[in-house]
Amino acid sequence: MKNGSTLHVGLDVHKDSIAVAYAGEEGTAPVSLGSIGTRRCDIDTLVRKLQRRRLARGKHPNTIAAATARELTGFMWAIAKVAATAGVARQAGHHR
């Protein structure tokens, strides 16, 4: 079953900035939202921008909140994996 409400969000995280892009349906070209800072207020601004885009597409506010929470959880898992991998590599290099 195909659901037209999927919004894929991609983050390229660096020490000083986060580049953000999104894509709607499969096969559509990604749209860059530019770069944001790494402060909490910068990320809050990004979340509000994504929520406004969903509202403009006619999505129910509860659906938007659930989708945003699901995306943020996915981002946190991805960040945790990278951090754990970097920590293991750093520890291995430190013991040499």
Backbone as a printed PyTorch tensor [residue, N CA C, xyz], in Angstrom:
tensor([[[ 0.8480, -1.1750,  0.0000],
         [ 0.0000,  0.0000,  0.0000],
         [ 0.8920,  1.2350,  0.0000]],

        [[ 0.6630,  2.1240, -0.9220],
         [ 1.4750,  3.3290, -1.0620],
         [ 0.8400,  4.4720, -0.2720]],

        [[ 1.6810,  5.1510,  0.5330],
         [ 1.1920,  6.2610,  1.3500],
         [ 1.8720,  7.5400,  0.8820]],

        [[ 1.1140,  8.5090,  0.4220],
         [ 1.6660,  9.7450, -0.1100],
         [ 2.1360, 10.7290,  0.9510]],

        [[ 2.0810, 10.3590,  2.2230],
         [ 2.4550, 11.3100,  3.2630],
         [ 3.9020, 11.1460,  3.7260]],

        [[ 4.6710, 10.2920,  3.0850],
         [ 6.0500, 10.0760,  3.4950],
         [ 6.9220, 11.2460,  3.0770]],

        [[ 7.7070, 11.7360,  4.0260],
         [ 8.6590, 12.8010,  3.7620],
         [10.0020, 12.3240,  4.2850]],

        [[10.9520, 12.1050,  3.3960],
         [12.2770, 11.6340,  3.7770],
         [13.1670, 12.8350,  4.0360]],

        [[13.8340, 12.8380,  5.1870],
         [14.7040, 13.9460,  5.5540],
         [16.1210, 13.4120,  5.7070]],

        [[17.0800, 14.0940,  5.0890],
         [18.4820, 13.7000,  5.1800],
         [19.2980, 14.7710,  5.8680]],

        [[20.2140, 14.3350,  6.7230],
         [21.0890, 15.2510,  7.4480],
         [22.5400, 14.8760,  7.1830]],

        [[23.3540, 15.8750,  6.9210],
         [24.8010, 15.6900,  6.8000],
         [25.4040, 16.4940,  7.9480]],

        [[25.7990, 15.7810,  9.0090],
         [26.1880, 16.4300, 10.2640],
         [27.6950, 16.6420, 10.3140]],

        [[28.0700, 17.8750, 10.6160],
         [29.4640, 18.2530, 10.8060],
         [29.5990, 18.9160, 12.1710]],

        [[30.8070, 19.2140, 12.5620],
         [31.0380, 19.8220, 13.8680],
         [30.3360, 21.1730, 14.0050]],

        [[30.3740, 21.9940, 12.9590],
         [29.8520, 23.3480, 13.0290],
         [28.5050, 23.5540, 12.3600]],

        [[28.0480, 22.5880, 11.5670],
         [26.8040, 22.7840, 10.8300],
         [26.1450, 21.4510, 10.4980]],

        [[24.8820, 21.5470, 10.1050],
         [24.1100, 20.3930,  9.6590],
         [23.4490, 20.7890,  8.3440]],

        [[23.7780, 20.0800,  7.2610],
         [23.1310, 20.3170,  5.9660],
         [21.8580, 19.4750,  5.9330]],

        [[20.7610, 20.0670,  5.4780],
         [19.4610, 19.4100,  5.5280],
         [18.8330, 19.3850,  4.1440]],

        [[18.2580, 18.2250,  3.7890],
         [17.5110, 18.0810,  2.5390],
         [16.3240, 17.1600,  2.7990]],

        [[15.3160, 17.2520,  1.9590],
         [14.1700, 16.3560,  2.0790],
         [13.6890, 15.9500,  0.6980]],

        [[12.9640, 14.8460,  0.6630],
         [12.3490, 14.3690, -0.5800],
         [10.9910, 13.7780, -0.2310]],

        [[10.0500, 13.9490, -1.1150],
         [ 8.7050, 13.4270, -0.8890],
         [ 8.6030, 11.9960, -1.3760]],

        [[ 7.8170, 11.8000, -2.4010],
         [ 7.5990, 10.4710, -2.9600],
         [ 8.8820,  9.8840, -3.5280]],

        [[ 8.9110,  8.5780, -3.6250],
         [10.0560,  7.8920, -4.2060],
         [10.2350,  8.3420, -5.6490]],

        [[11.4630,  8.6520, -6.0070],
         [11.7470,  9.0910, -7.3600],
         [11.7590, 10.6020, -7.5310]],

        [[11.3310, 11.3460, -6.5190],
         [11.3870, 12.8040, -6.6290],
         [12.7720, 13.2940, -6.2220]],

        [[13.1750, 14.3860, -6.7960],
         [14.4940, 14.9380, -6.5000],
         [14.5010, 15.5450, -5.0960]],

        [[15.6050, 15.3780, -4.3660],
         [15.6840, 15.9860, -3.0360],
         [15.7390, 17.5110, -3.1290]],

        [[15.2020, 18.1540, -2.1200],
         [15.1940, 19.6120, -2.0420],
         [16.0510, 20.0150, -0.8520]],

        [[17.0500, 20.8450, -1.0990],
         [17.9320, 21.2840, -0.0200],
         [17.2690, 22.3930,  0.7800]],

        [[17.3520, 22.2740,  2.1050],
         [16.8790, 23.3410,  2.9850],
         [18.0520, 24.1920,  3.4490]],

        [[19.2460, 23.8800,  2.9500],
         [20.4400, 24.6230,  3.3310],
         [21.0840, 24.0480,  4.5810]],

        [[21.9540, 24.8210,  5.1690],
         [22.6550, 24.3990,  6.3800],
         [22.1090, 25.1460,  7.5830]],

        [[22.1200, 24.4620,  8.7180],
         [21.7300, 25.0890,  9.9720],
         [22.8860, 24.9120, 10.9470]],

        [[22.8190, 25.6260, 12.0360],
         [23.8290, 25.4870, 13.0840],
         [23.5610, 24.2510, 13.9210]],

        [[24.3520, 24.0500, 14.9240],
         [24.2180, 22.8590, 15.7680],
         [23.5910, 23.1710, 17.1200]],

        [[23.1640, 24.4170, 17.3200],
         [22.5150, 24.7660, 18.5820],
         [21.0800, 24.2590, 18.5960]],

        [[20.5290, 24.0970, 19.7870],
         [19.1710, 23.5940, 19.9080],
         [18.1730, 24.4940, 19.1790]],

        [[18.3490, 25.8030, 19.2680],
         [17.3950, 26.7120, 18.6080],
         [17.4370, 26.5370, 17.0860]],

        [[18.5930, 26.1940, 16.5300],
         [18.6960, 25.9460, 15.0860],
         [17.9040, 24.6990, 14.7000]],

        [[18.0130, 23.6700, 15.5180],
         [17.2960, 22.4180, 15.2470],
         [15.7970, 22.6160, 15.4410]],

        [[15.4050, 23.4080, 16.4450],
         [13.9850, 23.7260, 16.6440],
         [13.4180, 24.4250, 15.4150]],

        [[14.1890, 25.3370, 14.8350],
         [13.7610, 26.0420, 13.6300],
         [13.5550, 25.0630, 12.4800]],

        [[14.4670, 24.1080, 12.3380],
         [14.3370, 23.0890, 11.2960],
         [13.0650, 22.2760, 11.4860]],

        [[12.8040, 21.8320, 12.7090],
         [11.6120, 21.0220, 12.9820],
         [10.3490, 21.8200, 12.6380]],

        [[10.3030, 23.0760, 13.0170],
         [ 9.1280, 23.9080, 12.6860],
         [ 8.9620, 24.0610, 11.1770]],

        [[10.0720, 24.2050, 10.4560],
         [10.0070, 24.3490,  8.9980],
         [ 9.4390, 23.0710,  8.3700]],

        [[ 9.8890, 21.9170,  8.8420],
         [ 9.3810, 20.6510,  8.3110],
         [ 7.9010, 20.4740,  8.6570]],

        [[ 7.5110, 20.8760,  9.8630],
         [ 6.1050, 20.7680, 10.2520],
         [ 5.2240, 21.6760,  9.3930]],

        [[ 5.6930, 22.8810,  9.0940],
         [ 4.9140, 23.7930,  8.2330],
         [ 4.7270, 23.1920,  6.8370]],

        [[ 5.7610, 22.5210,  6.3180],
         [ 5.6390, 21.8990,  4.9940],
         [ 4.5750, 20.8110,  5.0090]],

        [[ 4.5240, 20.0430,  6.0950],
         [ 3.4940, 18.9980,  6.1970],
         [ 2.1080, 19.6130,  6.3440]],

        [[ 2.0000, 20.6780,  7.1340],
         [ 0.7030, 21.3480,  7.2730],
         [ 0.2240, 21.8590,  5.9230]],

        [[ 1.1350, 22.4020,  5.1320],
         [ 0.7840, 22.9110,  3.8080],
         [ 0.2910, 21.7940,  2.8980]],

        [[ 0.7320, 20.5620,  3.1610],
         [ 0.2820, 19.4150,  2.3630],
         [-1.0290, 18.8560,  2.8930]],

        [[-1.6020, 19.5110,  3.9330],
         [-2.9150, 19.1040,  4.4370],
         [-2.8980, 17.9750,  5.4400]],

        [[-1.7770, 17.7350,  6.0850],
         [-1.6890, 16.6490,  7.0560],
         [-2.2670, 17.0870,  8.4010]],

        [[-2.8370, 16.1430,  9.1400],
         [-3.4110, 16.4090, 10.4580],
         [-2.2820, 16.6860, 11.4500]],

        [[-2.4580, 17.6420, 12.3660],
         [-1.3990, 17.9720, 13.3260],
         [-0.8970, 16.7860, 14.1500]],

        [[-1.7710, 15.8530, 14.5150],
         [-1.3270, 14.6720, 15.2710],
         [-0.4310, 13.7830, 14.4170]],

        [[-0.7650, 13.6660, 13.1480],
         [ 0.0620, 12.8840, 12.2250],
         [ 1.4230, 13.5440, 12.0680]],

        [[ 1.4370, 14.8550, 12.0010],
         [ 2.6920, 15.5960, 11.8580],
         [ 3.5690, 15.3870, 13.0880]],

        [[ 2.9690, 15.4720, 14.2760],
         [ 3.7370, 15.2860, 15.5100],
         [ 4.3360, 13.8870, 15.5760]],

        [[ 3.5560, 12.8760, 15.2140],
         [ 4.0520, 11.5030, 15.2500],
         [ 5.1680, 11.2920, 14.2310]],

        [[ 5.0080, 11.8380, 13.0370],
         [ 6.0340, 11.6870, 11.9990],
         [ 7.3260, 12.3860, 12.4070]],

        [[ 7.2050, 13.5680, 12.9920],
         [ 8.3840, 14.3150, 13.4320],
         [ 9.1090, 13.5610, 14.5380]],

        [[ 8.3660, 13.0300, 15.4860],
         [ 8.9790, 12.2550, 16.5750],
         [ 9.6880, 11.0190, 16.0250]],

        [[ 9.0700, 10.3540, 15.0610],
         [ 9.6730,  9.1600, 14.4580],
         [10.9690,  9.5230, 13.7400]],

        [[10.9770, 10.6330, 13.0010],
         [12.1900, 11.0600, 12.3080],
         [13.3020, 11.4120, 13.2870]],

        [[12.9590, 12.1530, 14.3410],
         [13.9770, 12.5440, 15.3180],
         [14.5590, 11.3300, 16.0320]],

        [[13.7280, 10.3340, 16.2930],
         [14.2200,  9.0980, 16.9060],
         [15.1970,  8.4050, 15.9660]],

        [[14.8780,  8.3660, 14.6890],
         [15.7910,  7.7820, 13.7070],
         [17.1060,  8.5270, 13.6350]],

        [[17.0480,  9.8550, 13.6950],
         [18.2730, 10.6600, 13.6720],
         [19.1290, 10.3520, 14.8970]],

        [[18.4760, 10.2410, 16.0510],
         [19.2220,  9.9740, 17.2910],
         [19.9160,  8.6090, 17.2190]],

        [[19.2320,  7.6040, 16.6690],
         [19.8580,  6.2840, 16.5180],
         [21.0600,  6.3650, 15.5860]],

        [[20.9190,  7.0920, 14.4880],
         [22.0300,  7.2270, 13.5420],
         [23.2190,  7.9340, 14.1900]],

        [[22.9420,  8.9870, 14.9470],
         [24.0140,  9.7030, 15.6300],
         [24.6760,  8.8150, 16.6710]],

        [[23.8730,  8.0530, 17.4080],
         [24.4210,  7.1540, 18.4330],
         [25.3210,  6.0880, 17.8100]],

        [[24.9230,  5.5490, 16.6510],
         [25.7520,  4.5490, 15.9690],
         [27.0940,  5.1400, 15.5560]],

        [[27.0640,  6.3410, 14.9810],
         [28.3030,  6.9920, 14.5470],
         [29.1850,  7.2870, 15.7590]],

        [[28.5820,  7.7980, 16.8190],
         [29.3450,  8.1250, 18.0230],
         [29.9590,  6.8680, 18.6380]],

        [[29.2030,  5.7790, 18.6690],
         [29.7230,  4.5330, 19.2330],
         [30.8720,  4.0000, 18.3900]],

        [[30.7310,  4.0490, 17.0850],
         [31.7930,  3.5840, 16.1900],
         [33.0360,  4.4460, 16.3420]],

        [[32.8520,  5.7600, 16.4110],
         [33.9910,  6.6580, 16.5710],
         [34.6520,  6.4390, 17.9220]],

        [[33.8370,  6.2050, 18.9520],
         [34.3910,  5.9600, 20.2820],
         [35.2080,  4.6920, 20.3340]],

        [[34.7560,  3.6420, 19.6860],
         [35.4930,  2.3720, 19.6510],
         [36.7930,  2.5530, 18.8890]],

        [[36.7500,  3.2430, 17.7430],
         [37.9540,  3.4790, 16.9660],
         [38.9410,  4.3380, 17.7330]],

        [[38.4430,  5.3390, 18.4200],
         [39.3100,  6.2260, 19.1930],
         [39.9550,  5.4700, 20.3450]],

        [[39.1820,  4.6330, 21.0200],
         [39.7290,  3.8440, 22.1270],
         [40.7740,  2.8610, 21.6290]],

        [[40.5130,  2.2470, 20.4890],
         [41.4860,  1.2920, 19.9350],
         [42.7850,  2.0030, 19.5830]],

        [[42.6890,  3.1770, 19.0110],
         [43.8720,  3.9510, 18.6640],
         [44.5880,  4.4680, 19.8950]],

        [[43.8670,  4.7250, 20.9520],
         [44.4440,  5.2710, 22.1720],
         [45.3030,  4.2420, 22.8900]],

        [[44.9550,  2.9610, 22.7960],
         [45.6770,  1.9040, 23.5110],
         [46.9640,  1.5040, 22.8330]],

        [[47.1980,  1.9410, 21.6240],
         [48.3980,  1.5310, 20.8860],
         [49.6180,  2.1900, 21.4100]]])
